Amino acid sequence: AQSVTQLGSHVSVSEGALVLLRCNYSSSVPPYLFWYVQYPNQGLQLLLKYTSAATLVKGINGFEAEFKKSETSFHLTKPSAHMSDAAEYFCAVSEAAGGTSYGKLTFGQGTILTVHP
Amino acid sequence: DVKVTQSSRYLVKRTGEKVFLECVQDMDHENMFWYRQDPGLGLRLIYFSYDVKMKEKGDIPEGYSVSREKKERFSLILESASTNQTSMYLCASTRRGVGNQPQHFGDGTRLSIL
């Protein structure tokens, strides 16, 4: 079974500082990985996805993530935080990478990012 | 643009009531999902459907049922609502594939059971 662990339920940074949100996964097959963002009272919005092409994936709003197979990690980063980045972030792994899939995802428990002025 | 629409943003119901949550997608996606979201627990899958009239239990199906009579619509039913079903409910859809398709989410329904 696949699983996702997000280290740190809350992360706080100052505006302009580096954002680093950690995600580790467990999968018996090469994974497909996703990062989503959720703003207050909204659904989840896709930030970026890893689908076995480049290991460094660029997403929307200046975010990027690097797939590291040896560390089973897919950490999300942004060089300079903005107040509008305050939200909850979810990492997810696909149920059946490389095979027939119903599109099921396993989500981490989420990390709330707070940005201080 | 991709659109998943949930019928209500906020809903208040009483214990014992039968509650219907509706979700419609306009992307001709085969797969649709219902999740509940609770603080500190992330998203937990209740049910999903991979075709019309087809459904599969997720991780927490107890107390819920679903209906998919048309491809674009997926309904979640709380047969007899209880206070522990107070939560945020999210609907999502995705295209059939090999697992590399992202899910697209609605804005959620915040359900309170009194």
Interface residues (C-beta under 8 A of the other chain):
Chain A: S9 Y32 F34 Y36 N41 Q42 G43 L44 Q45 L46 K49 T51 S52 F90 S94 E95 A96 A97 G98 G99 T100 S101 Y102 G103 K104 L105 F107 G108 Q109 G110
Chain B: V4 R9 N31 F33 G40 L41 G42 L43 L45 F48 Y50 E56 L90 A92 T94 R95 R96 G97 V98 G99 N100 Q101 P102 Q103 H104 F105 G106 D107 G108 R110
